């Protein structure tokens, strides 16, 4: 088998290309290590902010939820019939807002 040529035998343009590939590889490895380190150190902080859900929310008769969002001490549910229902942290209805029908 034939051995690979030593670095001194390469033309200058290939030596430059080889150096750029090595530098790029080192930068990519550093980037992956940085992303993994950030995910490991920041993810526990993100998971601490998960909202606490009540045991149950009693929706008005005949309504179906389309979207849900959480705030401090309240939960908002957007229904398919164009209403926003705001519940307190215990799951009791606090407020109901009707949305105007938008033109499609």
C-alpha positions in Angstrom: 0.0 0.0 0.0 1.1 3.5 -0.7 1.5 5.9 2.2 -0.1 9.4 2.2 2.3 12.1 1.3 3.8 14.2 4.1 2.4 17.8 4.6 5.6 19.3 3.1 5.0 17.7 -0.2 1.6 19.4 -0.7 1.2 22.4 -2.9 0.6 25.7 -1.0 -3.1 25.9 -1.9 -3.7 22.4 -0.5 -1.8 23.2 2.7 -4.0 26.2 3.2 -7.1 24.2 2.5 -5.9 21.5 5.0 -5.3 24.1 7.7 -8.8 25.7 7.0 -10.5 22.3 7.3 -8.6 21.6 10.6 -9.6 25.0 12.0 -13.2 24.5 10.9 -13.3 21.1 12.5 -12.0 22.5 15.8 -14.6 25.4 15.7 -17.4 22.9 15.1 -16.3 20.7 17.9 -16.2 23.7 20.2 -19.6 24.8 19.0 -21.2 21.4 19.8 -19.6 21.4 23.2 -20.9 24.9 23.9 -24.5 24.0 22.8 -24.5 20.8 24.9 -23.2 22.7 27.9 -25.8 25.4 27.6 -28.6 22.9 27.2 -27.4 21.0 30.3 -27.0 24.1 32.5 -30.1 26.0 31.3 -32.7 23.3 30.8 -33.3 22.7 34.6 -34.1 26.5 34.9 -36.6 26.3 32.1 -38.4 23.2 33.6 -38.9 25.0 36.9 -41.2 27.5 35.2 -43.8 24.8 34.3 -47.2 26.1 35.4 -49.2 24.2 38.1 -52.4 22.8 36.7 -55.6 22.6 38.8 -57.2 19.2 39.4 -59.9 20.1 36.8 -61.4 22.9 34.8 -65.1 22.9 34.3 -65.9 24.2 30.9 -69.4 25.6 30.1 -71.8 23.1 28.4 -71.1 22.5 24.7 -67.7 24.3 24.5 -64.6 22.8 23.1 -61.1 24.2 23.8 -59.0 25.3 20.9 -56.0 26.8 22.7 -54.8 27.2 26.3 -52.4 29.7 27.9 -51.1 30.2 31.4 -50.4 33.3 33.4 -49.6 33.9 37.1 -52.7 32.9 38.9 -54.9 32.4 35.9 -55.5 30.1 32.9 -57.1 31.3 29.6 -58.9 28.9 27.3 -59.9 29.9 23.7 -63.0 28.0 22.6 -64.1 27.0 19.1 -67.1 29.3 19.3 -65.0 32.5 19.7 -64.8 33.0 23.4 -61.9 33.4 25.8 -62.6 31.8 29.2 -60.3 33.0 32.0 -60.1 30.6 35.0 -58.4 31.2 38.4 -55.6 28.9 39.7 -58.2 26.6 41.3 -60.0 26.1 38.0 -63.1 28.3 38.6 -64.4 30.6 35.8 -63.4 34.2 36.5 -64.2 36.0 33.3 -65.6 35.3 29.8 -64.7 37.4 26.8 -66.5 37.2 23.4 -64.5 37.8 20.3 -65.9 39.5 17.2 -66.1 37.2 14.2 -63.4 38.0 11.8 -63.8 37.9 8.0 -62.1 34.9 6.5 
